[in-house]
Amino acid sequence: MHSVVYFLHFLVAIAGVAAIFWLAHKQALPAGVMPGRDLPVWVFSLGVVAIAIFELVSFKASSPPDPLWDFLNAYYPAGEAALHHDPAMLRHLIGKGTSGFVNIPVVAYLFAPFALFPPKIAAALYTLIGMAVTVTAWFLLIRAFRLELRERWLLAFLFLVNGPLLNGIKFGNLSYFILCALAGGLVLAREGRSGAAGALLGAATVIKPPLALFGLFFLFRRDVRGVLGYAAVGVVTVLLSLLVFGWANNLNWFETCIVQYSHSWLSTFSVQSISAFLIRFRPGIGIDYMDSSIAQIPTHGERLIASILTGLLLITAAAACIRVSSRMLPHTEQQTGLRRDLQYLLVLCLVLISSPLSWDRYYSWLLMPAAFFLRSRQTLASSQTVRWLGWLAIALVTPLVMRPNSLGALGQTSIYRLFWVSHLLYGGLLWFGLTARWLATSGGWLASRNEPTTDEVRDGRPTAACPQRPVNWPQPSGPRK
């Protein structure tokens, strides 16, 4: 039954995207969601019911089998330990590794308020807050990339069908909260508030350490305020954790949750990293290891291959950031803003594909390059091949996240175990390649075509930076109210 839902979910995703394009072509997209104004009440009600049924069926079929596992088994107990100041209990939770509390000890105090309520009520409150934060992330991406009507509907639909996002919500993980922080960081950076952007991304890194690469984003851009904001949050967090829980407990966390997984690799389907991809090719890694939290010690050959691949990614990212087109005119404010956005997205993609412990739910963060792609399909994604690759990247990160043993015969095949199980990683690599290409060529492209970027046009109205809209700039796909 779950395998049927898996394929139906993907078919609905394709059909939904096609329907939005068709409605946009017919100029029939509603500008709002108020029944009686943009839609008849019965159409609005039917749509809400259909979406609710689709989400509930997808939610039930997707991984994990037990809803809110992370919250009930890690975050809520950690909140209880912080509320009662019980370092021994927190140390026990951290000792479970990926099955327990994996954040720096002081983060447990974020969950102390939830521990004031019974577990079920706390879980419901946590989920409601998370849903509100997810909607906020959608609004922030609209604001960041100045999405027009069709693109707003497309992005909203991609949020609804995104498998990793649904997986994070069902797990009760903090990953979908981080999506909002990443979107907020980009908005702040675009508005020139780099100190606040650095502080927000520093807080996100405290929750998800692989995001530490964003420190390099500010450093290599020589953004002093961003570096200071980022570093200040990290330093203050570490000092507070040492002050409250002591050196021994923090060292135990560092060795158990950080160092351990840099030396040992997980082969579980949930980890979508280069190291996990490589170790799943090892003889003897069968279906039983695809859902195991037991770390494997890589061989020297496996380490060498992983190091080479990661090094190539880093070199590619650096080359994309420093390449200057021979046709590039002197930098304009718009060119600088576009390159900043692309560098931000490139770092995000690099975080996902280079970290040895990138969980499937982290790939919901790729909704950010998807939003950029939707706005830029007629500009940076001007070639048909690039447009198809962008949609392919979206398709690779859309399917439901499901355990192999729940997919029936498909999950038992070698093709699935060795290749298709890593489809999220392929999507991340594809977004990385597209973003690197756009970044490497963006200066020359903009200079040669003299077209506005997202900073030049605000909701279709001319600005000081762009007093007149060029005639070849794509018009809105539907009515705007």
N, C-alpha and C positions, 0 to 999 in steps of 0.2 A: 504494500500500500504506500509506504514512504517513497519508494522509487517512482511510483506514478505521480505523486505530488511534486517530486524533484523535477521531473520533465514538464509537468503542467505549469509549474511556477515559471520556468524559463520561457515556455511558449506564451504565457500571459505577459511576461515582460516584453517580448518582441512585439506582440499584438498591441500592447499599450503604447509603445513608442510609435508604432506605425499609425495608430489611431490619432495620436496627438499631431503628427505631421499632416495627416489628412484633414483634421479639423482646422489646423492653422492655414492650410492651403485654401480651404473653403471660407476662411475668416469667420469661423464659428466657435472659436475658443472664448469662454466667458472671461471677462476681465476681473471678476471677483467670484466669491463663493456664496453670495447672499441669495437664498431662494426668493423667488418673486421679482428679483431685479435682473439677474443675469441668467437664471435657470428657472424653469417651472419647479414648483415644490416637489412634484412627484418624481421628476428626473433627479433632483438633488437628493431626495430621500433614498431612491433606488441606488444611486451611486454610492452613498454612504454605507448602505447595507452590503452592497457587493464588495466594497473595499474592506469592510470589517470582517466579512466571511473569509475573504482571500487571506487577510493577515492572520486570522486565527488559525486557519488550516495550515498555513506556512509556519506559523509559530509552533504549532503542535508537532509538526513533522520534523522540524529542524533540530540540530544539535544545540544543547545537550538534552537528554531525556528528562532531567529534573530541572524545572525552571528556577532561575535565580540562584544557581548553585554557588557562584562566587560570593554573592552577597551573604547568603545564609551560612556558608561554611568558612568564610574568610573575613569579610568586611564586618559583618554583624558581631561575631565573636571578638574581633579586634577592637571594635567599639566598646564592647563590654569590658575588655581588659583595660582600655584607656579610662573608661568611666570609673572603674574601681581601682585604678592604678595597680594593675597586677602584671608586672614585668614577666613573671614566670609563665603565665598563660600566653602572653604575646610571644615569648620565646618558643613555646611549644608550637604555636601556629606557624611561626617563621620556619621552624625546623621541618615542616612538611614540604618545603620547597614549592613547586608549582601547584601543589594541591592545598596549600595554605595561604598565609598572608605574605605577599612578596614585596610589599612596599617598605621603605625606611620606617623604623618604629614610630616616629612622631606622627606620621600620617594617620595612625590609628585614631587620633583625636578627632579627625574629620567625621568619623562614624560614631563617636560617642553620643551625639544627640539621638541617633536612631536607636541606640541601646536603651533609651528611656521608654521605648514602646515594645510591646510583644513582637516577636519575629515577623508574623504575617502582616501586621499593620505597618511595621517598619519597612518591610519589603515593598508593600504597596506604595508607601510614601516615596521611597527611593525611586521606584519605577515611574511614578507620576512626574517627579522632578526631572528624571532623565528624559522623558518624552518632551517635556517643555524645553529642555536644553537642546534636544534634537531639532525641534521646530525653530529655535533660535539660530541654530547653525545654518539651517536653510535660508533664513532671512539674511544672515550675515554674508553668505555666499552670493545671494542676489545683490546685496549692496556692494560687495567687493568687486564683482565682475560686471555690474550694471546690466543684469540679465533683462531682456525684454520679455514680452508676454509668452511667446512660445517656449523660450528657454526656461522660464520660471516653471511652467507646467511640466516640461521634460525633467527638470531637476527634481521637482516634487515627486514625480512618478519614480525616478531612479532611487530616491530615498525610500519610497514605499517597498520597492522590490529588491533592494540591496541585501543579499544574503548575509554578508559579514556584519552589517548593521543590525539585522534581526538577531543574529547570533550573539552579538554583544549585549543586546537588550535582554535576550532570554537567559544569558549567563548571569546577568546582573553585574557585568563588568564595568569598569570605569572608561573603557575605550570610547564609547560614544559620547561621553562627557568631553573627552579630549578632542574629538572632532570639532566641537564648539569652540574650544580654546584655540585650536589651530586656525579656524576661520576668523576668530576675533583677533588673533595676533596679526594676520594679514591685513585686516581692516585697519587696525591701529598703525601698522607700518605704512600703509598707503596714505594715511592722514598725517604722517609726519610725527606721530607719537611713538617713536621707537623705544623710548625708555619704558613706557607702559607695555609695549609689545614684547620687549625683552623680559619684563617681569612676568607677564602672562605665560610666555613660553617656558620660562624658568620654573613656574609652578607646574606646568604640564610635564616637564622633565622629571620633577620630583615624583610624579605619579608613574610615568613611563620613562625610565632611564634611557632607552634607545634614542629618545628625542634630543639627547645631548649634542647631536650634530648641529642643532640650531644655534648653539653657542658659536660654532665656527661660521655660521651664516652672518652673524653680526660682526664677528672678528674680521673676517676677510673683506667685508664691506667697509671696514674701518668706521663702523658706527659706534662711537664711544658710548652714547646714551643707551643703545641697545645692549652692549656688552655689560655695562654697569647694572642695568636693570635685571638682566639675565643672571649675572653672577651674584647679585645681592640676594635674590630669592634663594638660590642654591646654598650660599654660605649661611644665611640665617637659618634655613631648614636644618642643615647639618649640625650647626651649633645648638639649636633647640633640642634636636634628637639626642645629642651627646649629653646635654645638661639634664634632660628628663630621664633618659634610659641608661646612660652610662656608656663607657667605651666598650665593654664586653658584649653587651646586647647589640650594639650597632655593628661591631666587627663580625659577630655571628650572622647578622643579616647580610652583610656584604659578602661573606664567604659562601653562605648558603644560597643566596638568590642571585648573585652577580657572578662571582668568580667560578662557581661550580659549572655554570652553563656556558662559560667561555672555554672550558676544557672538555666538557662532555656535551654530546648532542642528543636531542630528542628526535625519534623517528616517527612520532605520532602525526596523524594527518592534520592535526590542529596547528602544527607549526609550519608556516609557509616561508621558509628561509632557504638560502643556498645550501647550508650545512644539512638541513633536514632532507632536502632534495637528493643530495649526494649519498647520505647514509641509507636512504631507502633502497638504493641499488645494491647494498651489501647482501651477499648470499646469506640466507637464513632469516632475513627480515621479512616475515610474512604478515598475514592479516592480523595476527595477535599483537604484533608490535605497532600496528597502525593506530592503536588506541591506548598505548602504554605511556605512562609517565616515567618509565625507567630510562635513564640517560645512558647512551652508548659512548664508549671511548673511541674516538676516531683514530684511524691509522695515520702514519706519517704521510702516505700518499693522499689520503682524503683531506688532511689538513693543508697539504701543498696545493691541491686543486682549488680548495675553498679560498685560500690566500691569494692565488693567482686571479681567480674570478673577481674577488672583492677588490683587489688592486686595480684590475682593469676598469671596474665601475668607478672607482675613485679618480683614476686618470681621465676617464671620459667626462666625468662631472667637472673636473678642473679645466680640461680643455674647452668644454662648452662655455665655461664662465669667463675665460680669458681670451677666447678667439675674437679677433676683430676683422670684420669683412673689409675687403679691399675697396668696396664701393660705399663704405659707411661715411656719411657726412658727420660733422661735429655733433656731439650728443645734444639732444633736446630733452626737455623735462619729460616729455611723453615717452621717449625711448628709454630713458633711465627708469621710469616707473614700470614699463613693461619688463625690462630686464630684471628688476627687483622681484616682480611677481613670479617670473619664470625661475629665478634662482631659489625663491622660497619653495616653489612646487618641486624643483629638482632635489632640494635637500629632503623634503618630505618623502619622495619616492626612494631616495638613497637610504633613508632611515629604515624603510620597510624591507628592502631587498638585501641590505648589508648586515642587518642585525642577526645574530645567531638564534634569537628567540623572538621571531615575529609571529605572533598568533594570528589565526585567521580573522578574528574580529578586528584587528588593527587595520585590515584592508578596507574597512569602511571609510578610512581617511582619504582614500582615492576618489571619493566623491568631489574632492577639491579640484584636482586636475580635470575631472569630468565636467565640472561647472565652467572652468576656463575654456575647455574645448567647445562646449555648447555655444559660448559667446563668440569664439574666435573661428568658427567653422568657415566663415566666409573670408577670413583674413589670413591668419597664420596657417590654418588648415586648408589652404586654397587648392591643393592638388587632390584629385579624387583618391589616389592611393593613401594619402595621409588621412583623409576623412574616413576611409574604410578602416584604417588601422586604429583610429580613435574609437570608432564604434566597436571594433573587435576588443579593444582594451576594456571598454565598458562591459561588453558581454562576458568577458572572462572573470570579472569580479562581481557579477550579478547573481549566479546560481546560489541556491540554498546551501548552507554548510551542514553536511550530514555525515554521520559515521559510516564507514565503508560497509559494516555488517548490516546496515539498515537499507542498503541499496540493492540487496538481493544478488543476482548473478553478476551485475555490473561491478559491484564492490569486490568480487572475488577474482576478477580478471587481472592478469599481470599488466595489461595496458593501463587500467585504472590505477593500480597500486604504484606503478613506476612513473606514470606520466600525468594522467588526468587529475589525480589527487592534488597536484601542484598547480592547478589552473590559476589560483590567486597570485602565485609567484610570477607566472607568465604575464598576467595582467599588470603587475607592478613593474616588471622589466620593460614591457611595452610602453607604459606611461613614462618610465624613465628615459627610454630612447627617444620618444616623441618630444618630451620636454627639453632634453639635451639638444636635439636638432633645432627646435624653435629658438632656444637660447643662443645657439651658435650662429644662427642666421638672422636673428631678429633685427639687429641694427641695420644691416644692408637692406633687408626687406622693407622696413619702414621708410628708410631714406629714399628708396627708389620708387615707392608707390605713393608717398605723401598721404597716407590714410590715417584717420584718428585711431587712438587706442581707447581703452575703457576709461582712462582718465580725462579724455577730451570731450566725451559726450555723456551727459547726465540725463537719463530718461528721455533721450531723443532731442533735447534742447541744446542749442549752441552755448558754449562757455567762452570765457576770455581766451582760453588756450586754443579754442576751435570756433571762431566766430561764425563760420558757415559750414553746413553739412555738405560734404562732397556728393555729387550726383550718383557716384557709384557705390556709396555706402549703403548696405542692405537696409531696406525699410522694415518696420515692424511687421510681423507675420499675422497680426490680427488687430482688432479694434482695441484702442487704449482709452480708458476712462479715468 
